[in-house]
């Protein structure tokens, strides 16, 4: 199965990127691409073991369309579009 990602929404504008695969992901980075500079506390070079997650924030601005996905890159994979839920 390898590394697989799922994102869940937290409080406010925070989200959690979950590694739902069966391998540890090294070098995990969420790219600013497509976020119009609204990403905050994005993981950069993180290690995310299987079953674990990292928190990040995507600000919302009324004048801009809501984001529906982020791009995740890790050692040996990506960039992969992961839906925001």
MIDO-618423 format. One line per field, with one value per atom (N, C-alpha, C): x, y, z; residue number from 0; atom name. Coordinates in Angstrom, 3 decimals. Example, Ala and Ser with C-alpha at 12.3 -4.5 7.8 and 13.67 -1.06 7.14 Angstrom:
BEGIN
px 13.190, 12.300, 13.200, 12.850, 13.670, 12.900;
py -5.690, -4.500, -3.300, -2.250, -1.060, 0.030;
pz 7.800, 7.800, 7.800, 7.080, 7.140, 7.870;
nr 0, 0, 0, 1, 1, 1;
atom N, CA, C, N, CA, C;
# end
This chain:
BEGIN
px 0.828, 0.000, 0.867, 1.947, 2.821, 2.254, 2.610, 2.135, 0.839, -0.170, -1.449, -1.859, -2.501, -2.849, -4.342, -4.747, -6.126, -6.046, -6.901, -6.924, -8.280, -8.254, -9.481, -9.412, -10.566, -10.625, -10.663, -9.912, -9.921, -10.757, -10.381, -11.091, -10.677, -11.637, -11.358, -10.810, -9.622, -9.011, -7.885, -7.851, -6.787, -7.224, -6.235, -6.437, -5.377, -5.604, -4.605, -4.386, -3.107, -2.696, -2.342, -3.135, -2.964, -2.277, -1.306, -0.692, -1.505, -2.385, -3.245, -2.688, -1.460, -0.807, -0.136, 0.752, 1.420, 2.931, 3.404, 4.830, 5.003, 6.146, 6.498, 6.872, 6.394, 6.722, 7.773, 8.855, 9.954, 9.919, 10.397, 10.506, 9.166, 8.135, 6.783, 6.693, 6.216, 6.082, 4.753, 3.997, 2.822, 3.276, 3.051, 3.498, 2.530, 3.055, 2.225, 1.491, 1.893, 1.266, -0.251, -0.962, -2.414, -3.041, -2.244, -2.802, -2.793, -2.309, -2.281, -1.649, -0.650, 0.044, -0.750, -1.852, -2.715, -2.395, -1.421, -1.015, -0.139, -0.369, 0.411, 0.782, 1.915, 2.383, 2.411, 2.728, 2.774, 3.962, 3.771, 4.910, 5.941, 7.205, 8.296, 9.396, 9.550, 10.577, 10.266, 8.987, 8.567, 8.604, 8.679, 8.508, 7.126, 6.324, 4.972, 4.848, 4.969, 4.820, 3.403, 3.268, 1.933, 1.018, -0.217, -1.186, -1.062, -0.065, 0.147, -0.276, -0.269, -0.676, 0.118, 0.030, 0.616, -0.455, -0.394, -1.366, -0.841, -1.779, -1.447, -2.691, -2.516, -3.602, -3.694, -4.924, -5.181, -6.199, -5.745, -6.632, -7.700, -8.833, -9.918, -10.111, -10.301, -10.536, -11.810, -12.767, -14.067, -13.955, -12.982, -12.867, -12.223, -11.693, -11.040, -11.839, -11.806, -12.509, -11.870, -12.692, -12.187, -11.258, -10.247, -9.325, -9.982, -9.773, -10.368, -9.334, -8.043, -6.982, -5.652, -4.692, -3.315, -2.411, -1.214, -0.226, 0.769, 0.941, 1.849, 2.974, 4.194, 5.382, 6.116, 6.730, 7.533, 8.622, 9.619, 10.721, 10.156, 10.348, 9.866, 8.448, 7.802, 6.434, 6.012, 4.937, 4.324, 5.053, 4.580, 3.488, 2.155, 1.365, 0.058, -0.994, -2.075, -3.190, -4.021, -4.211, -5.003, -6.174, -7.423, -8.592, -8.668, -9.093, -9.401, -10.828, -11.062, -12.411, -12.838;
py -1.196, 0.000, 1.252, 1.273, 2.436, 3.585, 4.809, 6.020, 6.453, 6.745, 7.285, 8.419, 9.430, 10.626, 10.844, 11.431, 11.879, 13.145, 14.110, 15.362, 15.510, 15.898, 16.200, 17.632, 18.233, 19.612, 19.626, 20.574, 20.779, 22.003, 22.692, 23.905, 25.068, 25.910, 27.104, 26.764, 27.269, 27.048, 26.019, 25.223, 24.225, 22.885, 22.141, 20.822, 19.881, 18.574, 17.562, 16.682, 16.516, 15.617, 14.288, 13.249, 11.928, 10.987, 10.245, 9.172, 7.912, 7.533, 6.371, 5.137, 5.242, 4.116, 3.211, 2.343, 1.394, 1.583, 2.781, 3.117, 4.506, 4.745, 6.081, 6.944, 8.170, 9.126, 10.095, 10.220, 11.133, 12.335, 13.463, 14.656, 15.212, 15.077, 15.501, 17.019, 17.529, 18.964, 19.240, 20.208, 20.700, 21.932, 21.921, 23.010, 24.184, 25.403, 26.612, 26.727, 25.936, 26.000, 25.913, 26.865, 26.858, 27.398, 27.766, 28.290, 29.813, 30.466, 31.927, 32.570, 31.899, 32.435, 32.332, 31.575, 31.501, 30.318, 29.496, 28.379, 28.869, 28.347, 28.701, 27.423, 27.452, 26.317, 25.028, 25.181, 24.019, 23.141, 21.827, 20.950, 21.062, 21.059, 21.129, 20.178, 19.073, 18.101, 17.262, 17.145, 16.417, 14.905, 14.176, 12.727, 12.437, 11.651, 11.307, 9.781, 9.147, 7.689, 7.262, 6.001, 5.485, 5.674, 6.096, 6.317, 7.652, 8.458, 9.764, 10.887, 12.113, 13.260, 14.498, 15.519, 16.833, 17.884, 18.954, 20.045, 21.131, 21.792, 22.967, 23.839, 25.042, 26.022, 26.531, 26.680, 27.350, 28.446, 29.705, 30.842, 30.948, 31.510, 31.727, 33.226, 33.626, 35.024, 35.066, 35.888, 35.927, 36.211, 36.994, 37.388, 36.304, 35.255, 34.194, 32.903, 32.069, 30.787, 29.913, 29.077, 28.156, 27.130, 26.742, 25.716, 24.352, 23.467, 22.140, 21.042, 21.400, 20.401, 21.086, 20.313, 20.778, 19.769, 20.220, 19.335, 18.889, 17.575, 16.988, 16.283, 16.545, 15.877, 15.228, 14.071, 13.388, 12.618, 12.187, 11.431, 10.193, 10.107, 8.956, 9.101, 10.259, 10.401, 11.838, 11.996, 13.283, 14.101, 15.310, 15.918, 15.242, 15.073, 14.433, 15.387, 15.570, 16.410, 15.616, 16.220, 15.572, 16.497, 15.987, 16.832, 17.303, 18.558, 19.107, 18.714, 18.153, 17.734, 18.389;
pz 0.000, 0.000, 0.000, 0.750, 0.779, 1.581, 1.184, 1.846, 1.169, 1.968, 1.475, 2.396, 1.821, 2.583, 2.667, 3.784, 3.979, 4.825, 4.515, 5.269, 5.938, 7.213, 7.940, 8.453, 8.587, 9.072, 10.581, 11.153, 12.592, 12.927, 13.983, 14.388, 13.501, 13.177, 12.395, 11.024, 10.740, 9.427, 9.488, 10.547, 10.680, 10.080, 9.636, 9.048, 9.590, 9.411, 9.756, 8.542, 8.189, 7.120, 7.757, 7.483, 8.081, 7.106, 7.595, 6.827, 7.120, 6.193, 6.374, 5.659, 5.195, 4.545, 5.563, 5.066, 5.962, 6.006, 5.609, 5.672, 6.266, 6.889, 7.362, 6.163, 6.150, 5.092, 5.617, 4.892, 5.240, 4.296, 4.782, 3.943, 3.494, 4.310, 3.942, 3.914, 2.780, 2.578, 1.889, 2.405, 1.685, 0.923, -0.378, -1.249, -1.199, -1.327, -1.366, -2.709, -3.717, -5.037, -4.913, -5.507, -5.500, -4.231, -3.247, -1.993, -1.932, -2.979, -3.054, -1.828, -1.247, -0.080, 1.214, 1.216, 2.392, 3.303, 2.931, 3.777, 4.919, 6.110, 7.298, 8.031, 8.680, 9.472, 8.635, 7.344, 6.457, 6.812, 6.868, 7.139, 6.022, 6.416, 5.448, 5.901, 5.175, 5.509, 6.734, 7.085, 8.290, 8.077, 9.179, 9.186, 9.755, 8.997, 9.438, 9.413, 10.582, 10.640, 10.256, 9.881, 9.567, 10.761, 10.489, 11.549, 12.261, 11.914, 12.558, 11.612, 12.122, 11.321, 11.709, 10.848, 11.127, 10.867, 11.651, 11.562, 10.633, 9.936, 9.124, 9.016, 8.473, 8.387, 6.949, 6.473, 5.201, 5.491, 5.414, 5.689, 4.612, 4.983, 4.041, 3.852, 2.606, 2.272, 1.427, 1.846, 1.163, -0.334, -0.738, -2.139, -3.014, -2.410, -3.164, -3.037, -4.075, -3.962, -2.886, -2.250, -1.228, -1.864, -1.131, -1.609, -1.449, -2.408, -2.343, -2.188, -2.356, -2.238, -1.965, -1.489, -1.346, -2.037, -2.386, -2.999, -1.938, -1.818, -0.831, -1.560, -1.106, -1.648, -0.483, -0.735, 0.273, -0.443, 0.291, -0.299, -0.992, -2.293, -3.045, -3.567, -3.370, -3.850, -4.047, -4.822, -5.051, -6.100, -6.357, -5.620, -5.939, -4.902, -5.002, -4.480, -5.244, -4.810, -3.802, -2.627, -1.566, -1.240, -1.345, -1.079, 0.368, 0.533, 1.862, 2.180, 3.352, 3.732, 5.009;
nr 0, 0, 0, 1, 1, 1, 2, 2, 2, 3, 3, 3, 4, 4, 4, 5, 5, 5, 6, 6, 6, 7, 7, 7, 8, 8, 8, 9, 9, 9, 10, 10, 10, 11, 11, 11, 12, 12, 12, 13, 13, 13, 14, 14, 14, 15, 15, 15, 16, 16, 16, 17, 17, 17, 18, 18, 18, 19, 19, 19, 20, 20, 20, 21, 21, 21, 22, 22, 22, 23, 23, 23, 24, 24, 24, 25, 25, 25, 26, 26, 26, 27, 27, 27, 28, 28, 28, 29, 29, 29, 30, 30, 30, 31, 31, 31, 32, 32, 32, 33, 33, 33, 34, 34, 34, 35, 35, 35, 36, 36, 36, 37, 37, 37, 38, 38, 38, 39, 39, 39, 40, 40, 40, 41, 41, 41, 42, 42, 42, 43, 43, 43, 44, 44, 44, 45, 45, 45, 46, 46, 46, 47, 47, 47, 48, 48, 48, 49, 49, 49, 50, 50, 50, 51, 51, 51, 52, 52, 52, 53, 53, 53, 54, 54, 54, 55, 55, 55, 56, 56, 56, 57, 57, 57, 58, 58, 58, 59, 59, 59, 60, 60, 60, 61, 61, 61, 62, 62, 62, 63, 63, 63, 64, 64, 64, 65, 65, 65, 66, 66, 66, 67, 67, 67, 68, 68, 68, 69, 69, 69, 70, 70, 70, 71, 71, 71, 72, 72, 72, 73, 73, 73, 74, 74, 74, 75, 75, 75, 76, 76, 76, 77, 77, 77, 78, 78, 78, 79, 79, 79, 80, 80, 80, 81, 81, 81, 82, 82, 82, 83, 83, 83, 84, 84, 84;
atom N, CA, C, N, CA, C, N, CA, C, N, CA, C, N, CA, C, N, CA, C, N, CA, C, N, CA, C, N, CA, C, N, CA, C, N, CA, C, N, CA, C, N, CA, C, N, CA, C, N, CA, C, N, CA, C, N, CA, C, N, CA, C, N, CA, C, N, CA, C, N, CA, C, N, CA, C, N, CA, C, N, CA, C, N, CA, C, N, CA, C, N, CA, C, N, CA, C, N, CA, C, N, CA, C, N, CA, C, N, CA, C, N, CA, C, N, CA, C, N, CA, C, N, CA, C, N, CA, C, N, CA, C, N, CA, C, N, CA, C, N, CA, C, N, CA, C, N, CA, C, N, CA, C, N, CA, C, N, CA, C, N, CA, C, N, CA, C, N, CA, C, N, CA, C, N, CA, C, N, CA, C, N, CA, C, N, CA, C, N, CA, C, N, CA, C, N, CA, C, N, CA, C, N, CA, C, N, CA, C, N, CA, C, N, CA, C, N, CA, C, N, CA, C, N, CA, C, N, CA, C, N, CA, C, N, CA, C, N, CA, C, N, CA, C, N, CA, C, N, CA, C, N, CA, C, N, CA, C, N, CA, C, N, CA, C, N, CA, C, N, CA, C, N, CA, C, N, CA, C, N, CA, C, N, CA, C, N, CA, C, N, CA, C, N, CA, C;
# end
